[in-house]
Amino acid sequence: MTAFQAGAEFGDGRREEAHGGRPEAVLGHADPAAKRIIVGYGFWIFLLSDIIMFSAFFATYAVLSGETAGGPSGKDLFDLHNVAIETACLLLSSFTCGLAAIGARAHRDLMYYGGMAATCVLGLGFLGLEIHEFVGLINQGAGPTRSAFLSSFFTLVGCHGVHVTLGILWLLTMIAQVFAKGYRADILRRVLCFALFWHTLDIIWVAIFTVVYLFGAGA
Amino acid sequence: MSSSSDFEALRSTDHAPGDEPADHHEIAEGIVGYLIGLGLAVLLTAVSFFIAGTSLVWHPSIPIALVVLAIAQIGVHLVFFLHITTGPDNVNNVLALAFGVLIVFLIIVGSLWIMYNMNQNMGPMPMPMG
């Protein structure tokens, strides 16, 4: 059995005992695998509802993006170099998060902890750049109270930033839980949900850098 | 085979969103999948940033090109990072996604359509004098 198949047993000792660890023998016995599928599917539904919430913020931004009330527009405010570095951070963190997910399933400590640590550092780098941008905007009088455009901008991008912050807290929790409890089936399900959450944040960021920054700076 | 064990067998071949594809047994295969996804995503992002700032492209085509590139990149993320595919084990995930995309489309296009019409049809309102 390869390392990855061993990981695909999801650390469920009971199943290994009952079926001698043969993957094909467990197909009829869906319990542990089915639970992972149900948890993943349920979390996928939650993420889709989260995306629908973001779509309302996107619609608000799209309607209000021209309403600058005589104040600065996106063209005056957005720094695309900053946005490019933020995008690079999130893209690379999606990759390292994928490595961590593989490491967790294969029970490889170095891959899991290394991947999670890299994801954490890249996520913090993204957050730092975003906070730096927001503080800069507020200091030049372009805070959320300046115009409808800026209100919707701070709501949409800030909501994504809050998600990233919560994601980093979750990430640290998952490092601690695997450290304390090992690669148990229930812990691995949480790692699966965390990875889904993190990749979804990256998808939302793709929409943000296109609709907000590239449209705003180019138009 | 009884119908309940048929159901169990069907269920066990479903695919959790975010999980590695069932035919990826080696760690290296999983890493290669993420590497391909990262490469495509970086390429699409770079093209997006390039055409947003260039004068080489016919200007009115830029927003459409940016939207197409973003949708392509979201597709790359879904396939290579979230492992949502067109396989038979993924039908539930894809159907949920399709419903989500429908709602997102209705919210965004509906809002823009309604607000555009209101801007067209309603003249400037007299400001209430205090």
Chai-1 contact restraints between the chains, C-beta under 6 A:
chainA,res_idxA,chainB,res_idxB,connection_type,confidence,min_distance_angstrom,max_distance_angstrom,comment,restraint_id
A,T2,B,H25,contact,1.0,0.0,6.0,A-B,restraint_1
A,T2,B,E26,contact,1.0,0.0,6.0,A-B,restraint_2
A,F4,B,H25,contact,1.0,0.0,6.0,A-B,restraint_3
A,F4,B,E26,contact,1.0,0.0,6.0,A-B,restraint_4
A,F4,B,I27,contact,1.0,0.0,6.0,A-B,restraint_5
A,Q5,B,H25,contact,1.0,0.0,6.0,A-B,restraint_6
A,L27,B,S12,contact,1.0,0.0,6.0,A-B,restraint_7
A,G28,B,A9,contact,1.0,0.0,6.0,A-B,restraint_8
A,A30,B,E8,contact,1.0,0.0,6.0,A-B,restraint_9
A,A30,B,R11,contact,1.0,0.0,6.0,A-B,restraint_10
A,A30,B,S12,contact,1.0,0.0,6.0,A-B,restraint_11
A,A33,B,S12,contact,1.0,0.0,6.0,A-B,restraint_12
A,A34,B,R11,contact,1.0,0.0,6.0,A-B,restraint_13
A,R36,B,A16,contact,1.0,0.0,6.0,A-B,restraint_14
A,I37,B,D14,contact,1.0,0.0,6.0,A-B,restraint_15
A,I37,B,A16,contact,1.0,0.0,6.0,A-B,restraint_16
A,G40,B,A16,contact,1.0,0.0,6.0,A-B,restraint_17
A,G40,B,P17,contact,1.0,0.0,6.0,A-B,restraint_18
A,G40,B,G18,contact,1.0,0.0,6.0,A-B,restraint_19
A,W44,B,P17,contact,1.0,0.0,6.0,A-B,restraint_20
A,I45,B,A96,contact,1.0,0.0,6.0,A-B,restraint_21
A,L48,B,A96,contact,1.0,0.0,6.0,A-B,restraint_22
A,L48,B,G100,contact,1.0,0.0,6.0,A-B,restraint_23
A,I51,B,G100,contact,1.0,0.0,6.0,A-B,restraint_24
A,I52,B,I103,contact,1.0,0.0,6.0,A-B,restraint_25
A,S55,B,V104,contact,1.0,0.0,6.0,A-B,restraint_26
A,S55,B,I107,contact,1.0,0.0,6.0,A-B,restraint_27
A,S55,B,I108,contact,1.0,0.0,6.0,A-B,restraint_28
A,A56,B,I107,contact,1.0,0.0,6.0,A-B,restraint_29
A,F58,B,I108,contact,1.0,0.0,6.0,A-B,restraint_30
A,A59,B,I107,contact,1.0,0.0,6.0,A-B,restraint_31
A,A59,B,I108,contact,1.0,0.0,6.0,A-B,restraint_32
A,A59,B,S111,contact,1.0,0.0,6.0,A-B,restraint_33
A,A62,B,L112,contact,1.0,0.0,6.0,A-B,restraint_34
A,V63,B,S111,contact,1.0,0.0,6.0,A-B,restraint_35
A,V63,B,M115,contact,1.0,0.0,6.0,A-B,restraint_36
A,A84,B,F49,contact,1.0,0.0,6.0,A-B,restraint_37
A,T87,B,T45,contact,1.0,0.0,6.0,A-B,restraint_38
A,L91,B,A41,contact,1.0,0.0,6.0,A-B,restraint_39
A,S94,B,F81,contact,1.0,0.0,6.0,A-B,restraint_40
A,F95,B,Y34,contact,1.0,0.0,6.0,A-B,restraint_41
A,F95,B,L38,contact,1.0,0.0,6.0,A-B,restraint_42
A,G98,B,Y34,contact,1.0,0.0,6.0,A-B,restraint_43
A,I102,B,I27,contact,1.0,0.0,6.0,A-B,restraint_44
A,I102,B,G30,contact,1.0,0.0,6.0,A-B,restraint_45
A,A106,B,I27,contact,1.0,0.0,6.0,A-B,restraint_46
A,L192,B,G18,contact,1.0,0.0,6.0,A-B,restraint_47
A,A195,B,G18,contact,1.0,0.0,6.0,A-B,restraint_48
A,L196,B,G18,contact,1.0,0.0,6.0,A-B,restraint_49
A,H199,B,F81,contact,1.0,0.0,6.0,A-B,restraint_50
A,H199,B,L82,contact,1.0,0.0,6.0,A-B,restraint_51
A,I203,B,I74,contact,1.0,0.0,6.0,A-B,restraint_52
A,I203,B,H77,contact,1.0,0.0,6.0,A-B,restraint_53
A,V206,B,A70,contact,1.0,0.0,6.0,A-B,restraint_54
A,V206,B,Q73,contact,1.0,0.0,6.0,A-B,restraint_55
A,V206,B,I74,contact,1.0,0.0,6.0,A-B,restraint_56
A,T210,B,L66,contact,1.0,0.0,6.0,A-B,restraint_57
A,T210,B,A70,contact,1.0,0.0,6.0,A-B,restraint_58
A,L214,B,A52,contact,1.0,0.0,6.0,A-B,restraint_59
A,L214,B,L66,contact,1.0,0.0,6.0,A-B,restraint_60
A,G218,B,A52,contact,1.0,0.0,6.0,A-B,restraint_61
